[in-house]
Amino acid sequence: MNTKHEIIICLGSSCFSRGNRDTLKVIEKYIKDNNLKDRVHFRGKLCSEKCSLGPVIFIDQKIHEAVRADTVVELLDELFAT
């Protein structure tokens, strides 16, 4: 049985303007290209109150700091390799 993973991307103004605008698009494309819609609950959150660490995303309740569009695929590959 496959576990449904939760990915939350901070869409607060700080994280969004510092890169999550592009990271959002990369994650959406990754989910679509890898047919993961049924294995992922992906949503945005207006502010994670982690502005100094941002841009941030949460994967299964673990915070990932300073995430960029060019590094998020590596995180997703690690998550779905199992």
N, C-alpha and C positions, 0 to 999 in steps of 0.2 A: 504494500500500500504506500502510495506517495504522500508525503507531507505537504500541506499547503503552507507556503512560506508567506510571510508578511513583509512587504517593503514599503516604508513610509519615507517620502521625500519632503524635506522642509521647503515650503514655498513662501516663507516670510521674506520681507523685502531684502534683508541683508543676504541671506543664502541665495535667494533667487537672482539678485543682481550680481553676486559673486560667482555664479556658475551653474546653479541648479536649473536655470532656464534651459541650458543645453543638456545637462545631465538627465532631466526629465525626458527629453526627446530620445536620448540614447537608451534609457531603460524601456520606454514604450516600444521602441524598435526591436530591442533585444527580446522582449517578451513575445512580440509578434513573430519575429523571424525564427524563434526557437519553439514555437507552438506551446508556450508555457502558460497561457491564459488560465487553464484549469488548475495550475499548480501554484499560482501566485495571487495574493491579494495585494494589489498595488494602489496606494492612495497618497494624496498630498496632505500636509498639515500646515496650517497658516504660520505658526511660529513654534519652534521647538525650544525656545529660550536658551539656545546654545550658540548664539551669534558669534561669540569669540572663537568658536571651534569650527565654524562653517567654511564652506557649505557642508551640511550634514545630511546623511540619510540613515535610516534605521533598517536593519535587516534582522528579522526575528528578535526584536527588542534590543539588539546590540547597535550602539551608535558607531558610525564611521565618520571620522572628521576629515575636513579638507578634501572632500571628494570632488573629483573633476570628471568631466565628460570622457577624457581620455584614460581615466583609471577605473571607472566604474565597471567596465566590461570584465576586468580581471576579478573584481569582487563577485560578480554574477557568475562567471565561469567557475569559481571556487564553490559557490553555493550549489550550483546545479550539476557539478561533477559527481556528486554522491548519489 
